[in-house]
């Protein structure tokens, strides 16, 4: 069974209806690393007994074919995985006379998981790692401190003298 660790992390949140920006805690999965093509090739080669060079060549061919199909207006459906497609972002034209390329802002790549993958995602075990306060929401490189929470109120760990710590400490997470 698969398992995902979650954390609740403080960040600035833009509220679309009011345009207000406030601090809030947002759940996100803990990411351990980024798996690249070489990692995928190695894993497939080990688990299928297909030579690494063949897997690598096949992966290159598959990604080039997917790119070509997407960039020429096709959707790509991978069985038991999902569908990739492109969509447009743009403004709304109030009349047919004002409709046209001026509405266009950007193309976006979309992924819609298959029902098989959705079922597997729904079956993943979730575990909470903790709540992390950002020590400076304006900093470019954010530093987070794990905090204890009880019944909706937060408390910081005490130092050796029993004083509540307002920042710093050994619990800093980058």
Secondary structure, 3 states (H helix, E strand, C coil): CCEEEEEEEEEEEECCCCCCEEEEEEEEECCCCCCCHHHHHHHHHHHHCCCHHHHHHHHHHHHHHHHHHHHCCCCEEECCCEEEEEEEEECCCCCHHHCCHHHEEEEEEEEEECHHHHHHHHCCEEEEEEEEEECCCCCCCCCEEEEEEECCEEECCECCCCCECCCCCCCEEC
